[in-house]
Amino acid sequence: MKAIIVSLKNKKSVGVRVERVFAHAKYRKTVKRHRNYQVGLNGGLKREDLNLGQVVEIKSARPESASKRFLLIKVYDSTKD
């Protein structure tokens, strides 16, 4: 899943926002919804290398804590994507 970094306040995790766009079942209007997740950092990635607004890829993983259920896999270059 692609997500946008919205919080860098924690030492070992980052907050991300995942947006989804779909057509309303009855009215067929395009609807936008989002959900925020806490994401654990993968081995080689450091929080100091990340910035707010960067696009990242996350994947589902086993729970690290009560709120962390995803891992950060890849950081996309903000100039290209």
LONU-909136 format. One record per residue (C-alpha): residue number from 1; x, y, z. Coordinates in steps of 0.25 Angstrom, whole numbers, plus 5000, padded with zeros to 4 digits. Example, Ala and Ser with C-alpha at 12.3 -4.5 7.8 and 13.67 -1.06 7.14 Angstrom:
   num      x      y      z
     1   5049   4982   5031
     2   5055   4996   5029
***
This chain:
   num      x      y      z
     1   5000   5000   5000
     2   5005   5014   4997
     3   5004   5024   5009
     4   5008   5038   5012
     5   5016   5041   5025
     6   5008   5050   5034
     7   5015   5049   5048
     8   5030   5047   5052
     9   5028   5049   5067
    10   5031   5035   5072
    11   5045   5029   5072
    12   5043   5015   5066
    13   5031   5017   5057
    14   5024   5027   5048
    15   5010   5031   5046
    16   5005   5030   5032
    17   4991   5033   5024
    18   4986   5023   5014
    19   4975   5029   5005
    20   4966   5021   4996
    21   4956   5026   4985
    22   4944   5018   4981
    23   4930   5020   4975
    24   4918   5021   4984
    25   4910   5009   4983
    26   4897   5016   4980
    27   4900   5030   4974
    28   4913   5026   4967
    29   4920   5039   4972
    30   4935   5038   4975
    31   4937   5037   4990
    32   4951   5039   4997
    33   4953   5033   5010
    34   4966   5032   5019
    35   4971   5024   5031
    36   4984   5027   5039
    37   4993   5016   5044
    38   5005   5015   5052
    39   5017   5008   5044
    40   5029   5001   5050
    41   5042   5004   5043
    42   5049   4993   5035
    43   5063   4989   5038
    44   5071   4999   5029
    45   5062   5011   5030
    46   5064   5022   5040
    47   5054   5032   5045
    48   5064   5043   5042
    49   5064   5040   5027
    50   5049   5043   5026
    51   5041   5055   5024
    52   5027   5059   5026
    53   5019   5058   5013
    54   5028   5047   5007
    55   5021   5036   5000
    56   5025   5022   5005
    57   5021   5008   5003
    58   5016   4999   5015
    59   5012   4985   5017
    60   5004   4977   5027
    61   5013   4970   5037
    62   5011   4963   5050
    63   5007   4972   5062
    64   5019   4979   5068
    65   5010   4986   5079
    66   4996   4989   5081
    67   4995   4999   5070
    68   5007   4995   5060
    69   5002   4985   5050
    70   5010   4990   5038
    71   5025   4991   5033
    72   5031   5002   5025
    73   5037   4996   5012
    74   5041   5006   5003
    75   5042   5022   5002
    76   5039   5028   4989
    77   5047   5040   4983
    78   5038   5052   4985
    79   5042   5058   4972
    80   5038   5047   4963
    81   5025   5041   4970
***
